[in-house]
Amino acid sequence: MYQVYIDKPSSFEPDLAGEFKDYDKALELAEREKAADPEITYTIEETNGCVNSYGEQITTVIKRG
């Protein structure tokens, strides 16, 4: 599963924009958001459903833009 986070300059933490099973759809959303507002940055993370000892999902950053 892929998660797309959008980080705005006026925000302290990135917002979750969506979760997708397909990487291409996640990238499409991220690029569309970036085209609409060039000041934002995005991060696409991949998760496999595993959690650490604190109960937080283990993720891997796939792409930043």
N, CA, C and O of each residue as an XYZ file, in Angstrom:
260
protein
N       0.841     -1.157      0.000
C       0.000      0.000      0.000
C       0.898      1.234      0.000
O       1.949      1.255      0.641
N       0.472      2.245     -0.718
C       1.222      3.494     -0.842
C       0.423      4.627     -0.208
O      -0.787      4.738     -0.406
N       1.108      5.452      0.545
C       0.489      6.604      1.191
C       1.124      7.863      0.631
O       2.344      7.949      0.493
N       0.278      8.849      0.304
C       0.749     10.128     -0.220
C       0.535     11.190      0.845
O      -0.582     11.394      1.320
N       1.625     11.867      1.216
C       1.576     12.955      2.181
C       1.903     14.259      1.478
O       2.849     14.328      0.693
N       1.117     15.302      1.761
C       1.317     16.624      1.186
C       1.761     17.558      2.307
O       1.111     17.659      3.347
N       2.885     18.238      2.073
C       3.435     19.164      3.066
C       3.339     20.585      2.529
O       3.946     20.919      1.512
N       2.570     21.416      3.226
C       2.395     22.815      2.840
C       3.321     23.681      3.690
O       3.589     23.347      4.844
N       3.807     24.781      3.138
C       4.711     25.638      3.902
C       4.083     26.194      5.185
O       4.802     26.471      6.146
N       2.778     26.360      5.217
C       2.109     26.926      6.385
C       1.730     25.870      7.422
O       1.148     26.204      8.454
N       2.046     24.616      7.167
C       1.659     23.512      8.052
C       2.873     22.965      8.799
O       3.989     22.987      8.280
N       2.652     22.475     10.019
C       3.735     21.906     10.812
C       4.016     20.455     10.445
O       5.164     20.011     10.493
N       2.974     19.715     10.078
C       3.123     18.302      9.722
C       2.434     18.041      8.389
O       1.439     18.689      8.066
N       2.954     17.105      7.621
C       2.308     16.781      6.333
C       0.944     16.123      6.539
O       0.722     15.411      7.518
N       0.046     16.374      5.603
C      -1.300     15.802      5.637
C      -1.358     14.565      4.751
O      -0.774     14.541      3.667
N      -2.057     13.549      5.212
C      -2.271     12.349      4.411
C      -3.298     12.677      3.338
O      -4.445     12.999      3.647
N      -2.884     12.597      2.070
C      -3.773     12.925      0.957
C      -4.519     11.707      0.449
O      -5.612     11.838     -0.102
N      -3.938     10.504      0.626
C      -4.609      9.307      0.159
C      -3.761      8.065      0.309
O      -2.541      8.132      0.458
N      -4.445      6.913      0.267
C      -3.794      5.607      0.312
C      -4.193      4.844     -0.939
O      -5.366      4.814     -1.311
N      -3.221      4.233     -1.579
C      -3.461      3.557     -2.849
C      -2.776      2.201     -2.869
O      -1.738      2.011     -2.235
N      -3.361      1.260     -3.601
C      -2.726     -0.037     -3.818
C      -1.774      0.033     -5.003
O      -0.840     -0.762     -5.101
N      -2.008      0.979     -5.899
C      -1.225      1.113     -7.125
C      -0.314      2.341     -7.030
O      -0.782      3.445     -6.752
N       0.979      2.146     -7.260
C       1.950      3.237     -7.178
C       1.658      4.321     -8.205
O       1.807      5.506     -7.906
N       1.248      3.944     -9.402
C       0.983      4.923    -10.460
C      -0.128      5.892    -10.071
O      -0.047      7.081    -10.383
N      -1.154      5.406     -9.402
C      -2.247      6.280     -8.964
C      -1.782      7.209     -7.851
O      -2.193      8.368     -7.794
N      -0.921      6.702     -6.963
C      -0.368      7.543     -5.897
C       0.484      8.658     -6.495
O       0.386      9.811     -6.075
N       1.315      8.318     -7.468
C       2.163      9.311     -8.127
C       1.322     10.322     -8.895
O       1.642     11.510     -8.919
N       0.260      9.857     -9.516
C      -0.633     10.752    -10.260
C      -1.237     11.807     -9.336
O      -1.265     12.989     -9.681
N      -1.718     11.391     -8.169
C      -2.287     12.334     -7.214
C      -1.228     13.324     -6.739
O      -1.490     14.525     -6.677
N      -0.053     12.840     -6.410
C       1.020     13.707     -5.920
C       1.413     14.740     -6.975
O       1.582     15.917     -6.657
N       1.558     14.312     -8.210
C       1.937     15.236     -9.284
C       0.823     16.246     -9.570
O       1.101     17.406     -9.877
N      -0.426     15.813     -9.471
C      -1.554     16.723     -9.686
C      -1.581     17.804     -8.608
O      -1.810     18.975     -8.911
N      -1.349     17.420     -7.354
C      -1.314     18.384     -6.253
C      -0.144     19.358     -6.421
O      -0.286     20.551     -6.155
N       1.003     18.855     -6.860
C       2.187     19.689     -7.073
C       1.947     20.671     -8.212
O       2.387     21.819     -8.137
N       1.263     20.247     -9.254
C       0.966     21.128    -10.381
C      -0.013     22.231     -9.979
O       0.072     23.352    -10.480
N      -0.935     21.917     -9.080
C      -1.917     22.897     -8.631
C      -1.289     23.944     -7.722
O      -1.692     25.107     -7.751
N      -0.301     23.546     -6.909
C       0.354     24.469     -5.980
C       1.844     24.137     -5.926
O       2.232     23.206     -5.220
N       2.685     24.869     -6.648
C       4.114     24.549     -6.716
C       4.866     24.699     -5.391
O       5.991     24.212     -5.275
N       4.281     25.355     -4.396
C       4.962     25.547     -3.116
C       4.932     24.309     -2.232
O       5.719     24.211     -1.291
N       4.048     23.368     -2.510
C       3.953     22.180     -1.668
C       5.017     21.157     -2.051
O       5.577     21.195     -3.147
N       5.280     20.245     -1.125
C       6.118     19.091     -1.412
C       5.303     17.847     -1.079
O       4.361     17.903     -0.288
N       5.670     16.735     -1.683
C       4.950     15.496     -1.416
C       5.930     14.387     -1.094
O       7.096     14.423     -1.487
N       5.428     13.405     -0.371
C       6.193     12.213     -0.043
C       5.296     11.008     -0.287
O       4.149     10.974      0.157
N       5.828     10.025     -0.995
C       5.106      8.768     -1.215
C       5.826      7.702     -0.406
O       7.019      7.461     -0.596
N       5.089      7.067      0.498
C       5.652      6.022      1.354
C       4.974      4.698      1.060
O       3.790      4.651      0.728
N       5.741      3.619      1.186
C       5.200      2.275      1.006
C       5.139      1.594      2.370
O       6.078      1.684      3.161
N       4.040      0.922      2.634
C       3.891      0.179      3.875
C       3.435     -1.239      3.559
O       2.704     -1.470      2.596
N       3.878     -2.185      4.384
C       3.477     -3.571      4.150
C       2.570     -4.091      5.255
O       2.271     -5.284      5.290
N       2.131     -3.232      6.148
C       1.212     -3.625      7.202
C       1.873     -3.991      8.509
O       1.177     -4.232      9.495
N       3.200     -4.042      8.555
C       3.911     -4.373      9.799
C       3.975     -3.147     10.705
O       4.001     -2.010     10.235
N       3.999     -3.398     11.997
C       4.108     -2.313     12.973
C       5.316     -2.551     13.865
O       5.768     -3.684     14.029
N       5.838     -1.460     14.443
C       6.962     -1.584     15.366
C       6.443     -1.811     16.784
O       5.240     -1.985     16.981
N       7.329     -1.810     17.760
C       6.930     -2.093     19.140
C       6.042     -1.006     19.740
O       5.416     -1.231     20.775
N       5.976      0.167     19.113
C       5.114      1.248     19.580
C       3.745      1.240     18.905
O       2.889      2.066     19.222
N       3.539      0.318     17.987
C       2.266      0.225     17.283
C       2.169      1.121     16.058
O       1.089      1.279     15.489
N       3.300      1.715     15.643
C       3.320      2.587     14.473
C       3.674      1.768     13.231
O       4.490      0.848     13.293
N       3.056      2.110     12.117
C       3.343      1.403     10.867
C       4.783      1.636     10.435
O       5.315      2.737     10.576
N       5.400      0.600      9.915
C       6.738      0.714      9.362
C       6.589      1.081      7.891
O       5.937      0.370      7.127
N       7.200      2.202      7.502
C       7.079      2.685      6.129
C       8.450      2.885      5.513
O       9.452      3.023      6.215
N       8.476      2.898      4.193
C       9.674      3.169      3.417
C       9.355      4.304      2.452
O       8.374      4.229      1.711
N      10.173      5.356      2.453
C       9.951      6.476      1.527
C      10.347      6.028      0.132
O      11.469      5.571     -0.089
N       9.420      6.161     -0.808
C       9.633      5.765     -2.193
C      10.062      6.961     -3.038
O      10.990      6.860     -3.840
N       9.376      8.103     -2.851
C       9.680      9.275     -3.665
C       9.293     10.543     -2.933
O       8.293     10.585     -2.217
N      10.096     11.574     -3.122
C       9.795     12.924     -2.618
C       9.849     13.880     -3.783
O      10.648     13.726     -4.707
N       8.985     14.867     -3.720
C       8.989     15.848     -4.808
C       8.484     17.179     -4.371
O       8.426     18.111     -5.173
